[in-house]
Amino acid sequence: MADFDEIYEEEEDEERALEEQLLKYSPDPVVVRGSGHVTV
């Protein structure tokens, strides 16, 4: 069970790092309306 907890903690740390990177690029929420199937 201890091994599973260690793996879970590593994944949680990676998620936090990704969230921090995203906040640097887009600090404010962006809403796109009426784009249909257009990839932005």
N, C-alpha and C positions, 0 to 999 in steps of 0.2 A: 504493500500500500504506500510505503514511503517513496518508492520509485515513481509511482503514478503522481503523487503530489509534486515531486520535483519537475516532472514533465509539464504539468499544468502551470506551475509558476513560470517556467520559461516561456510558454506560449502567451501567458498574460503579459509578461514584460515586452514581448515582441509587439503585441497589440497596442500597448501604451506608446511604444516608439513610433509605430505607424501613425497613431492619432496625433502625436506631437508634430510629425512631419506635415501632416495634412493641415494642421492649424497654422503652420508657418505660411503655407501657400494660399490658403483661403480662410482668413480669420472670420469673415462674415458669411452667413448662409446665402447661397445664390439660388434663386428660383427661376426656372425657365418654363415658360408657358407657350402652348401652341406650336411646339416644335415637331409634333408628329413623329415620323420615323427618322428624322434627321439626327445624325451623330455629331455632337459638338465636341 
